[in-house]
């Protein structure tokens, strides 16, 4: 039986609130949870708009940038 995704609320100040952990998390912590197999759903805290795809894209882009910078060294 599949579990419901963890709800993460993104606030206008760019802070991420993990409702599963009941605390604010960094993007790096969220990335680690996703890589660990946790399903997440990111929503705008005020409008409820689904921001999951945009957040996952941000994670991918940041990792790609890190890899590209490491290759240049």
PyMOL commands that set and color helices and strands:
alter all, ss='L'
color gray80, all
select helices_A, chain A and resi 27-35+52-72
alter helices_A, ss='H'
color red, helices_A
select strands_A, chain A and resi 6-10+16-18+23-25+40-44
alter strands_A, ss='S'
color yellow, strands_A
deselect
rebuild
show_as cartoon
